[in-house]
Amino acid sequence: MGKVKFINQNNLRTARENMGFQTWQISKSLTSIGKDVVLVWETGDDLPTWAQIKTLAKKYNIPELAFFSNENIQKNKIIPDFRVGIKDEETDDVKKLINLVLKRQKWLEDTLKAEKQPHNKLLGSGKSTQSPLDLANFILKSLGINLEEIKSISGLGAKRKVLSYLISMAEDRGIFVGKTISYHRISVEKMRGLFISNDFAPFIVLNRADALSAQIFSFIHELAHFFRKSESISNSIDFRDSNKNVNAEERFCNRVAAELLLPQADLKKEFYDENDIKHLAEAYKMSNIFVFYRLKDLGKIRRERASGLESQILKETEENILNRQKNKKKGGNYYNNMRDSNGNLFNKIVAKSYLQNKIGYVEASNLLKCSVEKI
């Protein structure tokens, strides 16, 4: 099969960048000669074959005709990257995830506009709030979150139930919430949470590989970004002002999460010990180490006990992580995982459009990344 006669070099480059690939990565999958052929095509020194165009379209998730169109593909907006300790070569998987979210947002925006749905009025509504405590209270009130209800949840799966409760309260207010799953190949170190703004379809993504207590914290953190309308890629849950490696906006949103999840007003004792920490962690569905740092930050851990207690809890935390990884179940039901990854609100809107014959079976299944009848 011969080479194409013409190609839109801008679209060739933009489609790759939107998916988060480097030229050499794609070239390596196309040829074994060791030459960066994609770079050659993008600079106009040569042209791909029709077979290579077909492969590129599949990898970039665009129609083949986009490579020959005179209309340029829109470049994805840049989401502020507030992550700590991340190298450039570790960003590709997150860029692919962002590209997926942006495509979903475009579809949702078009769909909701066609239905004459209003834009999300809560987005950015806490932007002028300067105090983390005030914003935490504003979030509680705006979403109708009841901390006493959270504290009343107990028994097996309590943290999972709390996370589901919090997500449902957000989705009821038009905030889309999804999760990563294994095929995204995104570790906790690479990303804990993501918020991308859109007037009609604001989207939060959590890392499903994270501990449940950390997902709860990250979710509130991303909600703070939503109410401030400050987009972000995040991997830190450190709310202490002493850590200057963490971006100031990230520390602010982390502190909002700390204020909301373990309110200072609830901490009546002058000092707390190890047993108190475990009790608070169980009651508020957070980790022991989070509770320790929250109490220490508030001056409620005796200074002479702080260092030893911190070492002890960190050691226990590491052991718990190892045990969780050791006992973690492999795989799971693909459709259940995909439903959880998409989020209930997104699943609901796609399924509704399909059932009302506004979109076909193939489009609905492509949007959901699984058969529409499985939703």
C-alpha angles and dihedrals in degrees: 000000000000132000124273117258097224140009135185100243092194092056091044090056098037094049089054094046092048089058092048098243128143117224093245092053092058093040090054090056093048103046141019096209093092094238122132093235094167091060089050091052093047092052091049097243093122142000132237126240123252089254091054090049089054091052093047092050090054094048093046093042095231134117115271090237090065088074091061100037121112087217111090122232113245114251115234116254117252114254113210108255109216096167122133124228098005122144123213093249090057095061102073098087092049091049089054089052091050090051090053092050093048091052090050091048091052091052092045093048092051091046096047093044090052088053089050091240115166122245118261105279095195094060108110092357092129096047095112094050108108100182121077089214093052091048091048090054091045090054092049092051096042095050097034093237113171114206091193089058089052091050091049093059110097144154131048113356094012095142092048090051091049092051091049090049093051093046092049091052090053095045090051085063094050099264111139115221126189137163137220119248133195098280090060087066093209117148124207089251090058096047139351098176145359134199124191118182125226127159092229104024114027107182133207121187124193128195106248090199091067125096112271094243089052091049089053090051093045091049093056088044090055091045087057088054089049093053090046091043090228112142118218152170106214139187102159128090094177110126097176116117088214091073102083092174088077117081114254093239089052092050090050092052091044089053090050088055091048092049092048099043098043108020117206089223089066093056103086101159122091093224134013130209135201095280091049090053092053091047093050092046091053094045096048096035094238133124124271091241093053091050091048094052092044091053093043091050089054093049093248097126117080109250094230091054099042101086097046093043092050092052091048095049093045090053091049090047092053091049091050091051091051092048092048091051091047093051096038113126116238122233112343129190109326095212094049090049092048093049089051091046094051094047127233096265095052092045090050096051094046092047091048092052090050095048090049089052092242090126132023131245095260095050092047092049092047091052092049095041088228140058110300093225089063092065 
